[in-house]
Amino acid sequence: MNSSLLNRKSIGLAFAMIAVLTFGCTNSNQKDKEKPLDTTTSGEISISVDETFQPIIEAELDVMHSIYPKAKINAHYKSEWEAINDLLKDSARVAVVTRELTEAELKPLKANNIVVRSSKFAIDAIALIVNPANTDSTFSMNDVREVFNGSAVKWSDLNDKLPNDEISVVFDNPNSSTVRYMKEVAGKDQFSSKNFFAMKTNAEVIDYVSKHKNALGVIGVNWISDADDATVNGFLNKIKVVSVAPDPDQPGFGEYRKPYQAYIAQKFYPLVRRVYVLSRESHMGLGTGFVAFVVSDKGQRIVLKSGLVPATMPIRLVQLDNSLFQ
């Protein structure tokens, strides 16, 4: 047989084998890319969380990670606006915020067949805090509206027995959920820049109020609601929590109450809002597992322990001895 023919056949066979191997590797790599890297109880993902809820989410993740050691959820705490923006841009599969997406926000997602699932996680409250030296720690809802709509600028505008000093209203972040909520309460699109200030975090608001006599801080109650937490007790020793009375048409009218869990649940404390977990995950991954955990009985009991109100209340049955009432 001609040696040149053998060489051509050998070269042709070699190219064929290379093609098969290349195709096989490419196909395998493609399958690896398509295969989800996480399950409901394993893998690593990032989620974006309204900074207001950092204490409760850290508690949830501590327990979840201990139960599922192969799972790693990196929570990034930021303003509500940033958390929602991360979800819309697919920088985070899950966001923990105080509102559901608007139709305008959902429209481009729906156009790309992306489904966002919303689960109610907890019921939260806004806490108003003042310096321990401040003698006024009770507000009616009318007082609250007057401060935040700009009608009351000085403490003496609320009560002529109070000092004629200007009220310094302090928020956690200009784009936070607390700012948005208080705008709705006040019926305002913007707050006056004259006596309204923003820090970066709830912890910074607490620190500022503890050092400034005329400050009125606005924070999420989650930062001061867990009485068993040493950090919370440290915060409570530095500030006073304001008691708020509801409007005449609301439950508990006439009574000034602090944002305790029972009053939030009974709607006796008026500055209340819901907390949602939003997920855009398209497969049964770790984001889905996180949502399932926080709304489960175990996750809801962590909410209960934190001082917030669970969306699905764990029920405790108590048997009463009728003879006590005779």
N, C-alpha and C positions, 0 to 999 in steps of 0.2 A: 504494500500500500504506500502511496506517496506520502512522504514525511510532512510535506506542507499541508496536506489535507488533514493529517492527524493533529497538527498544531492548531489548525482552524477549529476542528471539532473540540479540542481541549479548551481553547479560549472561549468558545461558545458555551460550553458546559459550565465553565467557571463563572461567566457573566450571568447565566441562568440561576446558578446557586446563590450568587450575590443578590440578585433581584428578589428571590424568594425570601432570603434572610432579611433583606431590607424591608420588604412588604410586611413580613411577620413582625418585625420589631416596631414598625410604624403603627401597625394595627394594634399591637399590644400597648404601645404608648398612648394611643388614642383611647383605648378602653380604660387605661389607668386614669386618664384625665377625666373621663366621663364618670368614673366610679366615685361616689361621694366619699370624702375623706373623714366624715363623722357620722355617728349614729345618734340615737336619742340619749345614749348614756356614755358615749366616748367621743374622743376627738378634741379639737380646739377651735373656738370661735370668739369673735368679739361682739359685744352688745353695747348700746349707748343708753345711758340712764340719766334722767333728770337728776341733777345733783341734790335736789331736795330729798331724794329717797336713798341716798348713799347708805345710811345706817341699816335700813331694812334689807336692801339688796345684798349688802355684805354678809348679813346674818343668813339670808337664804343661800347664798353661794357657799358659805362655810359648811353648812349642813349638806348641801347637794354634793359638793366635792368630796366630803368624807364618805358619803354613801356610794358615790360613783368615782373611784379614784382615777379612772381612765378619762374622765371628762375634765376639760379645762376651759372655763368661760372667763374671758377677760372683759371686765366691766369698765367702761370709760364714762366718768361722771362729768357732765357738762350742762349747759343751759338747755331748757326744753326745746328751744328753736334749733339748736345744734343737733340735739338727739333726733328730732324728726327729720332734719335735713340729711343726717347720716342714713336714715332708713330709706328716704326717697332716692338717694344717690347710690344705694346698695353698698355703703361703707359699713353698714351694720345690718345683720339679719333681723335683729330684735331691738325694740326701743321701749323703755318704761317711761311713760309720760302721763299727763293729767287730762288728755283729750284724745278723741279719735281723729282720724284724718278728715279733712274737708273734701267735698266733691271735686274742687279744683285740684287738690293734691292727688286725689285718687285717679283723676282722668288720664294722665299719661301712663300710669301704671296699668290701668285697665286696657289701654290701647296696645300694651305689650303683653297682655294676658298674665299680668302679675297680680296675684290675689294677696291682699293684706288682711290677716285675721286679727280680730280684736278680742281680748279677754279682760274682763274686769277683775282686778287683782286685790284692791283694798279701797277703803274709804278713809280719806285723809282730812286734815284740817289745817287752816292757816292760823298760826299763833302770833299774837302781837306781844312784844316784850318791851319793857322799860328799865331804866337804871334803878337800882335799889333805893337811891335817894329821892326818886320821884314819888310824890305823895298821891298821885292819881293813877290807880291801876284798875279802874272800872270804866268801860265805855258802853254806851248804847249803840245800836246799829246806826242811829242817826249821827252820833258823834263820829263813828268810823267814816261814814260817807262825807261828813263835813271836812274832816282832815284830808281825805284823799281826793276830794273834788276841789280843794283849795279854799273853801269857805272859812275853815278854821286854820289859821297860820300860827297862832300863839296858843300856849297852854291856857291862858286866861280867856281865850275865845270859847273854850269848852266849859270853863268854870271860873267865875270872877274871883274865886278864892285862891286860884293857882297863880304862879308867877307869870309875869308879862314877857316871858322868854319865848323865842321862836321854836317851834317843833321841828326837829330834824328827822325826817322819815328816811329810813335806811333799808334798802333791799339787798338781796344776795347778788343779783346780776341783772343788767338792763334787759336781757332777753329771757328772763326766767319765767316759769309758770306762775310764781307768786305775783310778779308785776302784771302779767296778763289778767290774773284773777282779780286783783284789786282794782284794775282799770274797769272791769265789768261791774264790780260792786259800786264804784264811784260814778259810773256812766261817763267815763272820760276816755278819749283816744290817746292823750298824752298827759303826763304829769308836769307840773311846773318845775323847772330846773332850779328854782331859787332855794327850795328847802327839801328837795328829794335827791337822794344820793344812792349810788349802787356800789357794792363791794364786788367780790368775786365768788364768795361761798357763804353758806349759812353760818359756818363757824366764825367767819370774819365779822358777820353781822352781830353775833352774840358778843364777840370780843369788843367791837366798837361801842355797843350799847352799854357794856359794863364799865366803860371808861368815860362816857359822855352823859351827863345828867339829863339833857333835854332831848335825847334821842328816843325815837320810837322805831323799833325794829320789826321787820316782817319776815318770818321764817316758816318753814314747814314744821309741823308739830312733831314729826318723826325724829327731829334732832333733840327733843327734850321729853319724849314720851315714855322711854323705857327706864323705869325707876330702878331696875336692877343693874343698869349699866353705869360704871364708874365715871365714864366720860360725860354722860348725861347729867349725873349728879354734880359734877364739876361745873357744867354750864349753868345749872339751876342755882348754884350758890353765887353766881356772878350777876344774875339778872332777876327781874320779877316778871311773871306772866300775867298779862291783862285778862280780866274777866269781862265777857261781852254779853249783853242782854239782847235777845231777839226782838224783831219788830212785833207790833201788836197782833198781826195775823199769823204769827209763827208759834210753834210749840214752845212752851217754857217762857212765854212773854212775862216780863216783870222780874225775872231772876237773872242775876249776873253770874255767869258760869265760866270756868276755865275749860280749855279744850281737853278734858279728860275723856277717856275711851267711852265710858257709859253715856256721857252727854253727847258725844259725837254720834253714837249709835242711835240714841233716842231723838236726835235732831234738836236737842235743847241748846246746843252750841251752834251758832248760825253760820260761821265761816268754814263750810265743809265742801269737799270736792272728791271726785272719784279718781282712782289711779288705774291706768290701763297698761297691759302688755301687748304691744303690736308686733306681729311677726309677718315677714314677707318670705319666709323659707318655703322653697318649692318641693322639698323632699322631707322625709322623716329623719331630720338631723338633730343636732344638739340644741339648736334654737327651739325646736318643737319640744324636746325633752325638758328644757328650762321652763317653758310656758306650762307644760303639764305638771311640773314639780311645784311651781309657786301657787297654782290653783288647786293642788291636791290637798287632802286633809292635813298632811304634814306641813306643807308650805303655808297653809292658812293658819295653822297653830303658831307658826313663827310670827306671822302678822299679828295675831292676838297677843303674843308675848311682848311684841315691840310697843304696844300701846295704841296701834292703829286698829281700825275695825276691819275684820276679814270680809271679803266680798261674799264668801260662802261661810256663814257662821258655824264653827264647830259647836255642837250641841252638848251640854252637860246636863244630865238628868239628876234631879235632886228629889229624894222621897221625903215628904213632910210627915211628921207625926201629928195627926189630927187632934190628938188629945191636948196639944199645946194651945189650941184655939178655943177650947171649951171652958 
